[in-house]
Amino acid sequence: MAGKKTILVVENAVDDRTALVELFSGLGYDVDEAAQSDEALRLFRARNHDLIVVEIIIPGVGGLSVCKQIKQMATYDVKVIVTSKLQQSPGMQKSAMERSLADVFLQKPFEMGTLIEKALDLLGDSDRAPAAIDTGVENDDAEDDEPDDVVDDDDLGDFEDVPAPPRNEVPPVASPSERPPAAAPPAKSAKANIAPEGEFDLRRLGEILGGLFASRFTGALRVDGEAGTKQIFFSDGTPIYVQSNIRSESLGRLLVADGLLSEEDYGKILAESAETGDRLGSLLVRRRLMSSEDLASYLAEQTAVKVAELYAWDKGRYRLAPEVAYPAEAATFDAPPAKVLLTAYRRFYPAGSLDARFQKDKNLVLVSTPNEAYRDAGEYVTAEEQKLLYAINGALTFADVIAGSSTGTMEGIRLIYGYLEMGLLGLVSEPSKAKASAAEPAGAFAQRPTPARDVDEINQVALVDEMAVRMDTLSHFEMLGVDESASEQEINEAYRRQLKRFAPERLGFDARPGVVRRAKNVVRRLATAHEVLADGPSRREYIKSLRRNAGRVVAAADDEDARKARKKVMSAESAGQKGEMAMKRGRYAYAVDSFTRAIEANPKSAEYQARLGWAIYKLVTEARPSLEEAKSKLSRAILMAEDNVEYRMWLAQVLKDLGDDEGALKQYLKVQELDPRNEEAVRQARYTNMAVEKKREAEKGRSLFGFKK
């Protein structure tokens, strides 16, 4: 083609698109730009560009589909560079390079020098040397950018039947108690001797998944049980995509259950999807009910959860199909095996089964065992869980480790069995057999959970979470930490101080998206407080409003008519239901917000007081002020409803975390008195009594093992 070579940039983030257009124009190329897929395909048909640079997440059919269509319609060797703002997964890169026929795949953020080098090489202009290259392009989307389009992974058609494959060998996995220290993972070509299909129970399921993880299996695993059918696609031993015909696991149902989408909005989106044929995820983003980044993050999290949920199945059938690939239009997300297993043990493994195993194993000694395949496990444990794991030194029994931990008893048991499943811990009968490990605590070697963040960053997360929970109840003065008589200079200084204290950048580069969003919300609230208080007239009006509103609430309470009363009750019930759904899905910040609104509408409800206390506890277990607040709310609820077993169980857990084991034991015993068939209360009372007895022994001058000091 004569004349200037042409480049088409397809990117809906305005700043990124503008920067790329300016970059390639400065290098002497003729550059067109498009913000969505239809426009990109129209421009390509009109101009037949030499190079396409396309982002995967764009409105319309998506970047991978654009890439494939362009490659198929071109009558010449057009070059395509695919970029991705999503976390890179082997499956995503494989899809871009092989199935969508891309020439280069780049994960954002990337160095501009890398992009230029790849582009010049594809265009045959490697000898062209730009005078200056600006590599300072921001790849993170601004909040006011146009929404992106994400293809969700839940709108399934007929469930594809998986043909029975030839025998694929996967190494058998020993039980955690017998497992020796694991070697490095096998090479990609390693095969195993798991039957291609058969039945499974809970323990067999762990062996199957462990074998697939270890052998770097690529293909599909189909599982059938009473709940339904799932098909899990693997790439190099990592689950990347899950199909499910279980209704509760559809994207819309999950979002409603998590409190992230109302039933009303879900109904509207569902109707629009049926009418237009558009996918649910695309419509959520288009209607601004979710950002593309939030949706992508949510789908990535759900990949791990859907695999982990298999541990709630007591039996079923499985079938392996190494030759089956995931659907071409699927957006894949890595579910790291360590994350899957820890999620499974934390949320889905039956408590009764774990307790039975613990009663059998509690007098065995825990030892640390390295396993290269799960060296990232530390990224998925909390600070309190890290403390528990670091206490494992090859000399303490399973029961001693649990008794000395500040995590909940069952929570600690779940964590340890997860680590046993991964081969990061082992059980031996005598401490003497672990002397080699005793000199080196479990946290000292590479496979122990190295903290994903340093202590300052962990504390920063707790600080942000606590403020996010409390800020709706704080005045502008309380937000900035000043009183009503503060001068303008004092207000400005306080604002700068608080901004620095809650800056999202202090969370670390790998902070979870939800925490970052909460930090941004805090910063926005601080900005509002400063804007009001820094202006004299606005501040005076605000002070009047505070006093006026406080008086009106008290005065109007007796005059409120029945209609408003009914409306408040309905509002409280709606908020309470959303809070309960959020708790079930581990969305504790949303649950705190929901129960707070429920209490505002119905302050005399013991149920909402208790549930708010429990939600606060689950959200910020490391912040003592929050634990004391949780204790206060739960104690108040029990005074209002003395015979409520659930509230007493929650209070007992909070008391244990505050170090009051005797108080917790009293609550568990009271629960047994109220409900003699409550197995969880019996278990927790037994565990807590162990801790109380050990403390009493220590107070008598004896060591943990009963020896004289």
PyMOL commands that set and color helices and strands:
alter all, ss='L'
color gray80, all
select helices_A, chain A and resi 14-26+37-47+63-73+90-99+112-122+202-214+247-249+251-257+263-276+280-286+292-312+337-348+351-361+372-374+377-380+383-390+398-403+409-421+431-438+442-444+455-473+476-480+488-502+504-507+513-533+536-559+562-584+588-601+606-619+624-640+645-657+661-674+679-699
alter helices_A, ss='H'
color red, helices_A
select strands_A, chain A and resi 6-10+30-34+51-55+79-84+104-107+197-201+219-225+228-235+238-244+315-321+365-368+425-428
alter strands_A, ss='S'
color yellow, strands_A
deselect
rebuild
show_as cartoon
